[in-house]
Amino acid sequence: MSTVIIVGGSYAGLAAALELRQRLPAGDTVRVVSASETFIFHPSLIWVTQGEREPADISFPIRPVLEEAGVEFICAQLETIHPEAKTVSLNPQQSLSFDKLLIATGGEWDWDAVPGLWPKPRGHTVSILSPWDAIAARTEWQALLADSGPVVIGAVLNAGLYGAAYEFALNLDIALRKAGVRDQAPITFVTPEPFLGHLGHGGLGNSRQIIEEAFARQKIPAITEAQIERVEAEAVVLAGRRQRLPSKFTMLVPPFKGIKPVRQVPDLGDAQGRIPVDDYYRSLNYPDIFASGVAIQVKPQVSTLLPCDVLITGTVSAEMGRVAATNIAADLGHGAAVRKPASALKSFYVLDSGSHGLFMSLGSQSWLNLQLNVPGPWGHWAKVIAEKYQMWQIQSGRY
Ligand SMILES: Cc1cc2nc3c(=O)[nH]c(=O)nc-3n(C[C@H](O)[C@H](O)[C@H](O)COP(=O)(O)OP(=O)(O)OC[C@H]3O[C@@H](n4cnc5c(N)ncnc54)[C@H](O)[C@@H]3O)c2cc1C
C-alpha cells in the first residue's frame, strides 16, 4: 500500500489530490497537508480593499471537498522535509512518511527585496495579495478617500504577478472616480516589464495593445523598465533615473521565493527556493518528490532588460497538479506517465479593468490563443461570472 502526501490545498494541491484519488486503488492513501483550512479565490482579492468583496464571499472550506472524495486532510504547517528518510515534519508536531511527495505550497512574498516594501506598519506599502492584507489595506484606502493624494501601483524586479497589479490600478481608478476624488489622486504605474502586457512572456496575444489602451483610456501613466530602489513613507524612489514619485498609497507586487522548508533541503530549490522540475513535474534531484504550481521554477522564454518573472495562473497551477498526479500514479504502477512542460499548458485569465474586460485563453496550440476585449460593464461582470464558475469548478473537482 502506498502513501502520497500533497502539501498545499489550493489550485495545484486540490487538483492533484482529486486526480490522484481517482487514479490510485482505494487501499492507497492520498493525504493533503495544508496550513489553511480554506481555499481562497485569489483573482477576486483585487476587490476586497474597496469593499466590493468580503473574504467569506471568495473562499470555501477544503476539508469537506477532500474527505468526500476519499482524501485525508491534515491542517498543519510543513516544517521540514527529509528526502532520504522520506518523511515530513509538521507543526503541530507530527511526522509522516511518504512514498511520493508533491509540493504545491506556492511561495512566500519576498518583502525584503526592496527597502520599505513591507506592508504597513513594517514598511510603507499596502498589500492586496492575501485576504488579511487586503482587509488591513481598507484603513489606508479610507484615509486616501478622506485626504486624497498621489498613488503608485506596480511591481518590483523579479515579480511575476503583473495581472493583479494591472487590475488593481484600473479598478482603483474607477473607485476613485466614483468617490469623486480621482482628480486629487493621480495614479502612476511602475513595472520592470519592457511594455505593459508583457507579463514575463513577451506579451500574450494582443495583451500589450489591450492593456496599453486600458491605461490610456483611464489616464494612468506607466513607467516601464522601472527599477524601484526604495519605498519611503510618502514616495517611491526609482533607481538609475533617481526619480522620486510622491505617493500616499503604494501597492507593489514583490517577487516570490520558495517556502523555508524547501529552501532548507540542499538542491531541492534554486537560489530563490523555486523547485526545478522536469516535464513530468518531478524534482530534478529527488525522484520521489514532485512539485506543481507557483512552487516550481519556470524560466522566462524571452529576455528582458530588467529581470521579470513569469505569470503562473491558477488554471496552469491546477493543470500542473493534475499532470504531476498522473505521473505519481504511473510511478506507483497505475496508468501511463504524461509529459507536459509548463509552456504547453492551457491558461485562462479574465482581466477586469473596472470598465472593460479582457479574456485571455492561452496555450501552445494556436487555437487556444484567444483574446477578447469586452467593453463596458460586461467586462466587469465577465470576471464576476468567472469567479462564481471557477469556484464551483474547484469545489466540485472539475477545475
Ligand atoms: C491578488 C492575486 C490575484 C490573482 N489573480 C489571478 C487571476 O486573475 N487569474 C489567475 O489565473 N491567477 C491569478 N492569481 C494567481 C493564482 O492565485 C496562482 O496562480 C495560484 O494561487 C497558484 O496556486 P498554487 O496552488 O500553486 O499555490 P497557492 O495558491 O499559493 O497555494 C499554496 C497552498 O500551500 C499552502 N501552504 C503554503 N505553505 C505551507 C506550509 N509550509 N505548510 C503547509 N501548507 C502550506 C497554503 O496554505 C495554500 O493552501 C492571482 C494571485 C493573487 C495573489
The ligand as a Gaussian input file, in Angstrom:
#p B3LYP/6-31G(d) Opt

LIG

0 1
 C       -4.045000      39.049000      -5.747000
 C       -3.916000      37.906000      -6.703000
 C       -4.629000      37.925000      -7.884000
 C       -4.524000      36.887000      -8.807000
 N       -5.267000      36.922000      -9.937000
 C       -5.301000      35.844000     -10.744000
 C       -6.213000      35.794000     -11.844000
 O       -6.989000      36.719000     -12.081000
 N       -6.216000      34.666000     -12.603000
 C       -5.368000      33.606000     -12.331000
 O       -5.422000      32.598000     -13.046000
 N       -4.481000      33.645000     -11.333000
 C       -4.437000      34.727000     -10.521000
 N       -3.575000      34.758000      -9.469000
 C       -2.560000      33.702000      -9.371000
 C       -3.101000      32.438000      -8.706000
 O       -3.677000      32.775000      -7.482000
 C       -1.941000      31.465000      -8.552000
 O       -1.561000      31.034000      -9.839000
 C       -2.351000      30.276000      -7.700000
 O       -2.769000      30.690000      -6.412000
 C       -1.209000      29.303000      -7.564000
 O       -1.711000      28.157000      -6.951000
 P       -0.801000      27.171000      -6.098000
 O       -1.673000      26.020000      -5.733000
 O        0.452000      26.905000      -6.838000
 O       -0.350000      27.994000      -4.801000
 P       -1.168000      28.829000      -3.748000
 O       -2.500000      29.238000      -4.258000
 O       -0.255000      29.896000      -3.267000
 O       -1.433000      27.821000      -2.551000
 C       -0.440000      27.342000      -1.693000
 C       -1.040000      26.368000      -0.699000
 O        0.005000      25.835000       0.108000
 C       -0.298000      26.016000       1.486000
 N        0.994000      26.179000       2.172000
 C        1.931000      27.128000       1.949000
 N        2.985000      26.931000       2.763000
 C        2.692000      25.827000       3.501000
 C        3.382000      25.122000       4.536000
 N        4.600000      25.481000       4.983000
 N        2.762000      24.054000       5.087000
 C        1.545000      23.657000       4.667000
 N        0.854000      24.276000       3.707000
 C        1.429000      25.356000       3.137000
 C       -1.195000      27.240000       1.529000
 O       -1.980000      27.259000       2.701000
 C       -2.037000      27.010000       0.255000
 O       -3.069000      26.093000       0.515000
 C       -3.656000      35.790000      -8.526000
 C       -2.927000      35.764000      -7.322000
 C       -3.059000      36.796000      -6.410000
 C       -2.283000      36.739000      -5.117000

